[in-house]
């Protein structure tokens, strides 16, 4: 059974995420593909606490409410 993640190019998704983070003024230095498995996972890596706070603030902005709370992505 095919899932949505089977149809999305992980490299393209990684670059789209990197671009969106850059537009928000956030940098994930370790952002990249997780080549360790067949699932097309994206490794968000580790970030400093100030970057985590910036990300949380951006997600709390009204336009970030595209997904209801507690939605599994």
Secondary structure in CASP SS format (residue, H / E / C, confidence):
PFRMAT SS
TARGET T0000
AUTHOR 0000-0000-0000
METHOD secondary structure of the structure
MODEL  1
X C 1.00
X C 1.00
X C 1.00
X H 1.00
X H 1.00
X H 1.00
X H 1.00
X C 1.00
X C 1.00
X H 1.00
X H 1.00
X H 1.00
X H 1.00
X H 1.00
X H 1.00
X H 1.00
X H 1.00
X H 1.00
X H 1.00
X H 1.00
X H 1.00
X H 1.00
X H 1.00
X C 1.00
X C 1.00
X C 1.00
X C 1.00
X C 1.00
X C 1.00
X C 1.00
X C 1.00
X E 1.00
X E 1.00
X C 1.00
X C 1.00
X C 1.00
X C 1.00
X C 1.00
X C 1.00
X C 1.00
X C 1.00
X E 1.00
X E 1.00
X C 1.00
X C 1.00
X C 1.00
X C 1.00
X C 1.00
X H 1.00
X H 1.00
X H 1.00
X H 1.00
X H 1.00
X H 1.00
X H 1.00
X H 1.00
X H 1.00
X H 1.00
X H 1.00
X H 1.00
X C 1.00
X H 1.00
X H 1.00
X H 1.00
X C 1.00
X C 1.00
X C 1.00
X C 1.00
X C 1.00
X C 1.00
X C 1.00
X C 1.00
X C 1.00
END
